[in-house]
Structures are given as structure tokens and as C-alpha cells.
Amino acid sequence: MSSRAKRIILPLGAAITATGMIGAALTSSATATAKPKPTNVSLASSKAKANDTAKFWSASGGKQFRAATRYTNDSSVKGKVKFGGSDAAPTGKTGTVPPIGQEKITPTKVKNVNLPKTIGKVFFRVHGKPYWCSASSVQSKYHNLVATAGHCVYDTDANRETLDHWVFVPGYYQGKAPWGIYVGKSAYTHYDFSVYEDYDSDYAFVTVYNGINVRTWKDAGRLGDNVGGQGFAWNQKIGEPVYAFGYPAGPHPDGDKPFTGVTPKWCYGKTKPAGVSAAYKAEAQIALKCSMTAGSAGGPWIAKYSSTKRLGYVNGVTSLIGDSDGNGRYDFSTSAYFDSETYAVYKSAANLWSGSIR
């Protein structure tokens, strides 16, 4: 059954049209109409809960950060993969939202690859143990939004439950939080993922409170004001080049462990239709040649990336990894295809205020 057929039978919400985009200052290059039913769940619904979460991670000089490991629920495709069977395709006109601070500027191309300030790790607990995934700040009306994988927000083993003590730390390095800790307030994803664990919708957009400076315990300000925010793109042509960023740490199937998870890594290439993965209900994903391992899940796929500005347009997040030729080495990553329904879920989160926890 195709991805589109799956969605026809789901309880869908009213039509959402991409007009009045995220405040008067932002504009879209296209109008998109979609009918998903975005799922909204609370992560830290009160300032008291948010403070408890920030204190948990900042205690003892960031001890829990250093104790965290790449999420063991990171997902990998088993067996050889035949690419090209994916149903990934635009469901409307191409659309973009510009990066923070670049609303009226066209990105330029440069040869050197400078890492974006927007990327970082999301930390959370599962059954009392600390883990991380990768993520990025993205454009939103109140400069308070994080994009990551759906399985880095929802506990798929305990269907519809969110992961505990969820925070985003941009620029994380060896227990340090240079721009503060940003506690997740609410998470949005597609109904198909939160209810059916359909990896064709393995993405999430999380509103975060203002950051907390871990040294002074003062308000560090809004996420996007401190590190910027990538633009957002949907219904993009498959076959266009992207950079994928993340914090890989897990071993390859052959046991080799080339990454530490301490610093971010990147892959570059052109997207292509992914192979179908029945185990994850993934029938409409896209793929990228990439050797990053577990820990990279949730990291952004950025199109039209400018190393000068360190900004571009997120049009995917790492979902699955796999070994296409069976030689014991991960050699590709996948992402949900960002279509009109993805935009509608993004838009539901991108207009929401979070505020300060101090």
C-alpha cells in the first residue's frame, strides 16, 4: 500500500493553507494546502517543570550530559537495499521559509564548509537513562523552534509517550552549553507517526523556552536570537544536493567505531528515492549517501547551504541509517520527504510563543 493510500484512511483534520506565513515579516514562495492532523503533546507544560528539567541537566557541572549516550532506539535498515522504490514526491507547489536574519537575502555559494551554529544535541531520558539525538534550530515567529526526528521526541516502544526531560543544547561540546539549555515546551509531529509509528512522517518540531545560562542561572534569551535558525523548505525536487549534519557515535555493523559523538560531522550529496522499509512503514522516504552512524538521527538536511552565512533551508532530518551493499558499513541515511503535510505540521508549531522559565 502506498504512503498516500495509507493517509486516506486516517482521521484527517481540516485543510490548512500556507497563507499569513509566520507573521508579517516572513513570506512563502508558494501556497501549500494539506490535510494532516498534527499531534501536539506537552514536554514541560509549566515553568516549574521546565526549571526542574534544566536543573537536572546542569547539576554537577553537566554530569548527566557527559553520561548520555547516542539513543539506542536509533533505527537502522536491515539487509541490502534497492533504492528507487519510494513513493516520495511533491504534493503541491514548492515552498520555502527564509532563515532567521536572511528574510531578504539570497544565500551565496562558497567552497569551504563551515558548521552551522544552529545544530546541537537534544538530550532526554528513557527509563531513567540519559541519551541524545541531533537537531537544529529553525525559523519561527518567536525564534523558539527546533527540528528533529519524531523518534527523538516520542518513545515508540511506549506508543504516544514523549521522552522525559527533553532539552536542546546548540553547539554542545563535552558537557558545555555555550549558548545555554533550551527546555522543550511542546512537540508537534504528524498523526501518522505519533499514532502509527509511520516513519514516512519521522519528524518533529519542538517549541522551546528561552535558554538558561548554566553558570549564572539567568535567562539566556531566545534560541533563534542566539544561534540563528535555518530556513524551511518543502515539496523540493528529489535529486538536489543537500548537507546532512549530525553527531554520530555508534559503531558500524562490522564493529568499527570511527565517530565519538563529541563533535558534529557532515555528509554531502544529492537526494534520491529511498528503498521501501516495511519494518518502519517507510514507503515514501528519500536517501542520501552517508557514512554517519547512530547518534546522527534528527540532524538536519540543509539545501542551498551557505558556509559564509552558515544558513540554508532544512528539507529533511535523518531518520534511518543502513548498509546498502551488505559489507558491514553504514553507507546511507534516510529522511522523511518534506511535503505539504510536513509544512502544515511545521506551521502549527512555528507560530507559538514559549517565553522564559525564569
N, C-alpha and C positions, 0 to 999 in steps of 0.2 A: 504494500500500500504506500502511495507516495506521501510526502510531507503535507502537500496541500489537501489530500484526501483525509488525512488524519485530522486536520484542523476543522474541516467542515462539520464533523460530528461533535465538536467540543462546544460547550456553552460559551458563546461569544458575547462581548459587551457591545454597546452602541458604537457607531462609527466614530473614529477620531480623525480629524483633519488637521494637517500641518499648517495652520494659519495662526497669526498672532504669536509667532515663534519666540518663546522665552523672553518676553519683554520687548519693549520698543527698540532697544539698541541692537538686537540681533535679527538677522534676516535669513531666510532659506532660499536656496537656488531652485527649489521645486516644491510643489504641493503634493503631499502623500496622504492617502486615505487607507486606513486599516481597521480591522475589527478584532483585535485580540482582547483578552480580559486580563489586564495587568494585575499581578498579585502583589499586594503591599503588606509587608509584615514589619513589626516593630523590632528593633535591635536593642536600643536603650531609650525607652519612651519618656523617661524623666531625667532631670538634671542629677538627681541623687544616684540613679543607676549609672549614668554616664560618668560621674565622678568616681564611683566605685570601680568602674572598668579602667579608667585612666590610672587610678592608684594601683590597681593590680599589676599593670604592665610597667609602671615607673618605679615600683618599690625595689629597694635594694640595688639601686643603680641599673635597673633594667634587667634583672636576673632572669625573669621569665622570657624576655626577648631572646636572650642567649641560649636558653634551654629549648626554645622552639625548634622543631624540625619541619622539613617540607611535608606538606599534607599527605598522609598515607592514603587518602582517598583520591589522590590524583589518578586519572584514568588513562589506561593505555589500550590501544587496539591490539588484539592478539592475532597472530598469523600473518601471512602475506596479504598484501592489499592490492587490489586492482583499482586504480584511480579512474575517474570518469563516470561512475555510476550515480553520482549525486544529482538530486533534483534542484540544487541551488540555482536560483535565477531571480532577477528583479521582479518585484510585484507591483511596480509603479515607476514613477519618474525618479531619476537620480536626485538626491538632495544632500546638502551639506549645511553644517553649522560651523562658523569660524572659530578658531582657537581664541582663548581669552587674551585680550590685548591686540589681537590681529583681525578685528572685525572688518577693517577696511584695507588690509594689506595682503597682497599676493605673495605667498612663500617663494623664496629663491632657492636654487639648487647649488650645493657646494659638494666638494669631493670628500672632505673629512666627515666622519660620523661622531658627533658629539652626543653623549647620552642625554635624554630629556630629563629636566628637573622634576617632571610630573610623575615619574614612575617611583614605585616603592613596594613595600610589602603590606599585605593585610595579615594581621595576627588574630587568632581566635583559639578557643579551647574546644576540645572534643573529649567527653568523658574525663574531664579534669586535666587533660594533657595539652600543652601549647603547640600550635602548628602555624605555618604560614602558607600563603599563596602570593602571587604577584598581582599588581593592579596599577591604575593610573588615574590621576585627576583629569576630569573632562569639563568642558564648558557647561555652565548652567547659569540661570538667572542670578542666583545668590553666591556663585563661586564656591559651592559646597558639595560637589558630586564626584563620586569615584566609580569607575567602570572596572568590573572583574568578571570572573566566570560565575555562573549560577551555583556550581557545586562548591564554590569558595564562600558561599553565604548560607546555603541550605544544606542540612545534614540529610543526604539522600538515603542513608541507612535507616534513619528515623523519619520517614516521609513527612514533609511540610514543617519540620522543626528547623529553626535557624541555629547557626553555630554561636557559641557562647563567647562573651567578652570580645566583641569584634571591634578592631581598630585599624586604621590606615596610618602607616608611617612613611611619608615620602622621603626618599634619599636615605633610607635606613642603612646603617653600616656598623657592624659589630657592637650592637647594643646601644648605639647612638641614634637619637632622633633629632637631626639638625633643624628641622622646621616644626617640631612638635608632634604630639599624638592627637589624632583626629578620631573621636569615638563615633561609630556608626549609629545613626538615629533610626532610619527606616530603609528598607530594601525593596526594590521593585524588580520583578522579573516576569517572564511570560507565564501565563497559566499552565501551558503545556509542560514547562519544566518543573514548577513547584508542585504540581499535582501528579503528573505522569512521568517525571524524570526523563523528559524527551530532550536529548542533547542537541537537537536542531535548534533549541532555544536556550543553550547553555551560556547565558549571560545575565548579569545583574548590575543595577545602577543603585548606588547606596548614597543617601544623603548623610553628611557628617556634620557634627557640631564644630564650632570654632576649635582650633587647636589649643593644646595645653603645653606650655613650656615646662619640660620635666625638671629643670633646675630651679626655676623661680615659682613654679606652680601658678603662673599668671596666664591670662588669655593671650594666645599667640596669634589671634586673628583668623580670617577665613582662609581655607585651603588654597583657593584659586588666586588670592591676592599674594600669597607667599611663594607658590611654585608655578603659578600659571595653570592652564588647563588645555588639553588637546581639543581640537575641533571634533566634530562627529559627522560621519558620512554613512549613507545607506543607499541601497539599490545600485551599488557600484558595479562596473563591468568586471567580470571574472577574467583574470589574466593580467591584471595591472600589478605593478611592483609595490611591495609593502616592506616595512621593517617590523619585525616582531621582537619585543623586548621582554625580559623576564629574569627571574632569579633561580636558575636551575641548580639542583643539588643532588638529585637521586642518581643511582648508578644506571648504566646501560644494561640490557638483558644479559650481556656477557660478563657482567660484574665490574667492568671498568667504571671508575668514578672520576671524570675529568673536571667536574664543577664542584664548588664549595657552597654555593648559595650566599656567599658573603657579598659579592658584587654582581651587578646586573650584566647580562650578556645580550647579544642580539643576533638575529638572522635576517637575511635579505633575499628576496626573490619574488617571483610572480605567483599569484594565487592560481589554483586550478581546482576543478571539482574533486571533492574527496570521494573515497570509496564508501559504500554503504556499510555501516556497522550495526547489525541487528541488536547486539548486546546493549547498545546505548540508544536504540531507536533513532540512530543518526542516519538520515536519508537525504539530507539537504545541507551538508556542511561543505566548506572549502578547505583546501590543504595548502601547505607551504613546505618546501624542502627545508629542513631544520634539524639540527642535532641536539637541541636543548632537551633536558631530561625533566623528571618530576620536580616540582617547585616553580616551574615556569607557567603553570596554569593560571589563567586570569590576566596574564600580561597582555598589553595592548598590541594590536596590529595597526600600524600607522602608515597611511598613504600620504604621498606628497610631503614627506618629512623634510624639513629644512634644518640642517645641522647648525646653521647660523642662529636661527630663532629657537631651535630645539622644539619645534612645534610642527604639527601636521594634523591629520584627521583620522581618528580611530574608526576603523570599519571592520573590526573583529577583535576577539580576545581568545587566547589559547584555551582550547577545550580538551582535546585528546592528543596523545603522542603515540607514535608507532614505528615499527620496523618493517618497511615495505618489502625488503628483499630477504628477510629471514636470516641475516648474518650476525644477529646479536647486538646490533647498534641501532638506536633510535635515529631515524633519518627524516621524519616528517612530523609536523604538528597540524592540528585542525582547528577551525573556528566555526561557530555558527555563522551562517551567511546573514549579514545585517540587511534586512529588507524593510518594507514599510511597517510591518508589525514591530520590528525592533525599534524603529523610530518612535512609534506610538508609546512603547514601554519607557523608552528614554525620556520622552517629553513629559510623561506623567511624573517622573522624578525630578526633572530639570527645572521645574517651576516652584519648588518647595523650599521654604525657609527653615533653617535649623536653629541658629542662634548660638549663644555662648552657654557653657556649663558653669561658668564662674559667677 
